[in-house]
Amino acid sequence: MRFLLICALSQESQQLPVYLQEAVEEVLPVLKEQEVRVFQLGEKREQDGIINLSEKIHAASDEQLPPSLRSRVTMKSPALYIYTSGTTGLPKAAVINNERVWLASYLQKMSGVCSDDVIYVYLPLYHSAGFMMGLTGAIERGITVVLRRKFSVSQFWSDCRKHNVTVIQYIGEIMRYLCNTPKTDGDRVHNVRLALGNGIRGETWAEFLQRFGDVRICECYGATEGNIGFVNYIGKIGAIGRTSAIMKRLAGYSFIKYDAVREEPVRDSRGFCVEVDTGETGLLVAKITKLAPFSGYANNKQQTEKKKLYNVFKQGDVYFNTGDLMKFDEQGFVYFQDRIGDTFRWKGENVATTEVADILTMVDFIEEANVYGVKVPGHEGRIGMAAIKLKEGRGFDSSVACKHVESYLPMYARPRFIRIQDMLDITGTYKQMKVTLVEEGFDTAAIQDDMYFLDDRKKTYIPMTEDIYNSIKNEQLRL
């Protein structure tokens, strides 16, 4: 038996928003056919096919439940489903068992969180970062939790000061949002001593410390459904953790060569994968074992199999494909480079979108950049394109942008198209969305935003026109 819980209540009336109620009622017959029970949190009375969970909770007995109800529950039993963010495809329900929840709850302890700390959680609790790293970790530590309905960059430090917050969580672009706020005399007036999370970029890390003071940043790496993770205990700026020969052997992970054109690992003459050398970017894979299992996605065998790699180093072995490209230095520090779906190949070279985005945001009038590759008729691979958000009150200076990318990026990595948006699409955990952008490409008929084309002869970005689009489409204009 499966169930669907509806809990997006309006703050004012504690009633289910009309748009969500209508959406559920529209698919209710299909849910009934699939034997999905629908529960609703709120004051609205029960209706056919939707059970009011609030009424059931209020009517429930205060007596302790008999142990027999959980007699068959083990550490391997499913505890909850958490949907992946769907940055490069549709979200999938990852199966999280009790063991995973239990292990995740110890991350705060591993990071140095103490019982008298106060943690600030503003991330959505329907994702692993907010729920497992934040809430369950706080329960394990027995610490105070300050919950916020939604992240607010303008109220962030005010909340921290008001509630005497000592530990903050971050993910994705959060830290850069904070660094982009106007500087004040009170930037260092707070009690935050530890920042726990993942996805902070190296230059943002350094800027955050310089501006907001001596805050220990504990960068972690892991995927909701993955069987491998890293924690940067040392605080090496830009690193997600550290590797060693002993750790690799015990944990069963490797960094292997990856072909971005064929979108598959490189294999030798025997058909086995090849490990990368120090300083070389490789795909992180982790062996699937009893100690490091991969539970896969609920009722989705096809997507579960897509995340598995067979016969990696010997016949019959099975590895989890993280989909993440990384490299490590001489000291063993590991650095995240890009995701498989984000890295593209142009002019025979691999282009890491995160690196290009970092370069673009160095321009003083660009606040955010989402870089991706788009197909071009008559050309192999994908050419670079960027959707950008300008800083408030600033315009796009095409000549400055062109000079900047020419100074910092090789020819093959320069975004040939720039698309200006009022707001970049992100997921609930502040990860940038690329699917729609890639599909729309640089088609002037499909895009209403202002768009620019990098003209090599004029040494500037010029407004993208239908004539330019047709010339590229008809292969009259070579790129």
SVG drawing of the C-alpha trace seen along z (x, -y; Angstrom):
<svg xmlns="http://www.w3.org/2000/svg" viewBox="-17 -51 69 63">
<polyline fill="none" stroke="black" stroke-width="0.4" points="0.0,0.0 1.4,-3.4 0.3,-6.8 0.5,-10.5 0.7,-13.1 -0.5,-16.6 0.9,-19.2 1.3,-22.5 -1.1,-24.5 -1.5,-28.2 0.0,-30.1 -3.0,-32.3 -5.9,-29.9 -4.2,-26.5 -6.2,-25.2 -5.0,-23.4 -4.3,-26.0 -6.9,-25.8 -4.4,-25.2 -2.9,-22.1 -6.3,-20.8 -7.6,-21.0 -4.4,-19.3 -4.9,-16.4 -8.6,-16.0 -7.8,-15.9 -5.6,-12.8 -7.6,-11.3 -9.3,-8.6 -5.9,-7.5 -4.5,-7.4 -7.4,-5.2 -6.8,-2.8 -3.2,-2.5 -4.3,-1.9 -2.6,-5.1 -4.1,-6.4 -4.2,-10.2 -3.8,-11.9 -4.3,-15.7 -3.0,-17.8 -5.3,-20.6 -8.7,-21.6 -10.7,-20.7 -13.2,-17.8 -12.6,-14.5 -13.9,-14.0 -14.2,-10.9 -10.7,-9.5 -8.8,-12.0 -8.3,-11.2 -7.9,-14.1 -4.7,-13.1 -5.1,-15.9 -8.3,-14.5 -6.8,-11.1 -3.8,-12.5 -6.0,-14.5 -8.2,-11.4 -5.2,-9.1 -4.5,-7.5 -1.7,-8.8 -0.8,-5.2 2.5,-3.7 2.3,-1.6 2.9,2.1 6.3,3.3 4.7,5.9 3.8,3.2 7.5,2.8 8.6,6.4 9.4,6.8 11.1,3.5 14.9,3.8 17.7,1.4 17.3,2.3 13.6,1.5 12.5,-1.6 12.2,-4.6 11.1,-7.2 11.4,-8.2 13.2,-11.4 12.9,-12.7 16.1,-13.7 16.1,-17.3 15.8,-16.5 18.3,-19.1 19.0,-17.1 15.9,-15.0 12.7,-14.1 12.8,-13.6 13.0,-10.0 12.0,-8.7 15.2,-7.4 14.6,-4.7 16.1,-5.7 16.2,-2.9 16.6,-3.2 20.3,-2.5 20.8,-5.5 18.8,-7.8 20.7,-6.6 24.1,-7.1 23.1,-10.6 22.1,-11.6 25.8,-11.3 27.1,-13.8 26.7,-16.7 28.6,-14.8 31.4,-14.0 31.5,-17.8 31.9,-18.8 28.4,-19.9 27.9,-20.0 24.8,-19.5 24.6,-23.2 24.7,-24.4 21.8,-26.0 21.3,-25.1 19.5,-27.2 17.5,-25.1 15.8,-26.9 16.2,-24.1 13.1,-22.1 12.6,-19.0 11.5,-17.0 15.2,-16.7 18.0,-14.9 20.0,-18.0 17.4,-19.7 15.8,-16.5 18.6,-14.1 21.7,-16.3 19.8,-19.0 16.7,-17.8 17.6,-14.2 21.2,-15.2 19.9,-17.8 17.7,-15.2 20.7,-12.9 22.7,-15.7 19.8,-16.9 20.3,-20.5 18.0,-23.5 16.7,-23.8 15.6,-27.1 13.3,-26.3 12.5,-28.8 9.7,-28.3 11.8,-29.6 15.3,-31.0 15.6,-34.8 18.9,-36.3 17.9,-39.7 16.9,-38.1 19.6,-35.5 22.0,-37.2 19.2,-38.9 17.7,-35.5 21.1,-34.2 21.6,-37.1 18.1,-36.9 18.1,-33.2 21.8,-33.0 22.5,-30.5 25.9,-28.8 25.6,-26.3 24.2,-27.0 23.5,-24.8 24.2,-25.7 23.7,-24.1 24.2,-25.1 24.4,-28.9 23.3,-30.0 26.8,-31.1 27.2,-33.2 23.8,-34.8 25.0,-35.9 28.3,-37.2 26.4,-39.2 24.4,-41.2 25.5,-44.8 28.3,-45.0 27.4,-46.3 29.3,-47.1 27.5,-44.1 28.7,-41.4 30.9,-39.8 28.4,-40.4 27.1,-36.9 27.8,-33.7 28.0,-31.3 31.1,-29.1 30.3,-26.3 28.8,-26.1 27.8,-22.6 26.8,-21.7 27.9,-21.0 28.3,-22.8 30.3,-25.9 32.8,-27.1 36.3,-27.9 36.3,-31.6 33.0,-32.0 34.5,-30.0 37.4,-32.5 35.2,-35.5 32.8,-34.3 35.5,-33.8 37.1,-37.2 33.8,-39.0 31.9,-37.1 34.7,-36.1 36.3,-32.9 33.5,-30.4 34.6,-26.8 33.3,-25.5 32.7,-21.8 32.2,-20.9 30.6,-17.5 29.8,-15.4 27.2,-12.8 24.1,-12.0 20.6,-11.2 20.7,-7.7 24.5,-7.2 26.7,-4.8 29.8,-7.1 30.5,-10.3 33.3,-12.7 33.8,-15.2 36.4,-17.9 37.4,-17.9 40.5,-20.0 38.9,-23.0 41.0,-23.0 39.3,-25.7 37.6,-24.3 38.0,-20.6 35.1,-18.2 37.3,-15.8 40.5,-13.8 41.4,-10.5 44.1,-8.0 45.1,-4.5 43.8,-3.0 40.5,-4.8 39.9,-3.8 40.5,-0.2 38.3,-0.2 35.5,-2.2 35.7,-0.7 35.6,-3.9 37.6,-5.0 38.0,-7.9 37.8,-6.5 38.4,-8.1 35.2,-9.3 34.5,-10.0 32.2,-13.1 31.4,-12.5 30.2,-8.9 28.9,-9.7 30.4,-6.5 33.5,-5.4 36.7,-4.7 37.6,-1.0 40.9,0.7 41.5,3.6 40.2,6.0 36.9,4.1 37.7,2.7 37.7,-0.9 40.8,-2.9 41.7,-5.0 42.8,-8.6 46.1,-10.0 46.7,-12.8 45.3,-16.1 43.2,-14.5 39.4,-14.7 37.6,-11.4 34.2,-10.0 33.6,-8.9 32.3,-5.4 31.7,-3.3 31.5,0.4 28.1,1.8 28.5,4.1 26.6,5.2 28.4,2.5 27.8,-0.1 24.5,0.8 22.5,-1.0 18.8,-0.8 17.8,-2.4 14.6,-4.2 11.1,-3.2 9.2,-1.2 11.7,-2.3 14.0,0.6 15.1,-1.2 16.4,-4.2 18.0,-2.1 19.9,-0.1 21.1,-3.3 23.0,-4.2 24.9,-0.9 28.2,-0.1 29.1,3.5 32.5,5.2 34.4,2.0 37.7,3.6 36.9,7.2 34.2,9.5 31.1,9.4 31.7,6.4 29.0,3.7 29.6,0.0 27.4,-3.0 27.8,-5.7 27.7,-9.0 27.5,-11.0 30.0,-13.4 33.4,-14.3 36.2,-15.1 40.0,-15.3 42.5,-15.0 45.8,-16.7 49.2,-15.4 48.0,-15.8 44.9,-13.7 42.4,-16.5 39.4,-15.9 37.7,-18.7 34.3,-18.6 34.5,-19.5 31.1,-19.0 28.2,-16.6 28.1,-14.3 25.0,-15.9 26.6,-19.4 30.0,-18.8 30.0,-19.0 32.5,-18.7 33.3,-21.3 36.1,-21.5 37.5,-18.2 37.8,-19.6 35.8,-19.0 34.1,-22.1 33.2,-22.1 30.2,-24.3 30.9,-25.2 34.4,-26.6 32.9,-28.7 30.2,-29.9 32.8,-30.9 34.6,-33.0 31.4,-34.8 30.4,-35.7 33.7,-37.5 32.3,-40.3 30.9,-43.0 27.5,-43.3 26.8,-39.5 25.1,-38.1 24.5,-34.5 25.4,-32.3 24.0,-29.0 26.2,-27.5 25.3,-24.6 26.0,-23.2 23.6,-23.3 23.6,-21.4 24.5,-23.2 23.6,-21.9 26.6,-20.7 28.9,-20.6 30.0,-17.8 29.4,-18.2 27.8,-21.1 28.6,-24.8 28.7,-26.9 25.7,-29.0 25.0,-30.8 21.8,-32.1 22.8,-35.0 21.1,-37.2 22.3,-40.8 22.9,-42.7 20.1,-45.0 20.3,-48.3 23.0,-47.1 23.0,-46.5 24.8,-44.0 28.1,-45.5 28.8,-43.4 32.3,-44.6 33.4,-44.1 31.8,-40.6 33.6,-39.7 37.0,-41.0 36.6,-39.1 35.8,-35.7 38.7,-36.1 41.1,-36.9 40.1,-34.0 38.8,-31.3 40.2,-29.4 38.3,-29.7 36.4,-26.4 35.1,-27.2 33.8,-30.7 30.0,-31.0 29.0,-31.8 25.5,-32.7 24.4,-34.8 20.7,-34.7 19.7,-37.3 17.0,-36.3 15.3,-38.2 15.6,-35.0 17.4,-31.7 15.4,-28.6 16.5,-26.6 15.2,-23.5 14.0,-23.5 17.6,-23.0 19.0,-25.8 20.5,-23.7 20.3,-25.3 17.9,-23.8 19.2,-23.2 16.7,-20.9 14.5,-23.5 17.4,-25.8 19.2,-23.1 16.0,-22.2 15.3,-25.8 18.9,-26.3 19.4,-29.6 16.2,-29.5 15.0,-33.1 11.4,-32.0 11.3,-30.0 13.1,-32.6 11.6,-35.9 14.6,-36.9 17.3,-39.2 20.0,-37.1 23.5,-37.9 25.9,-36.2 29.7,-36.3 31.0,-37.9 34.7,-37.0 35.3,-39.6 33.8,-42.5 35.3,-41.3 32.0,-41.8 28.6,-40.2 26.0,-41.5 22.2,-41.1 21.0,-37.7 18.7,-38.0 16.6,-35.7 19.0,-36.2 21.9,-35.0 19.9,-32.0 18.9,-31.1 22.6,-31.4 23.7,-29.0 20.8,-26.6 21.5,-26.6 25.2,-26.1 26.1,-29.3 27.8,-30.7 30.5,-28.4 31.2,-28.5"/>
</svg>
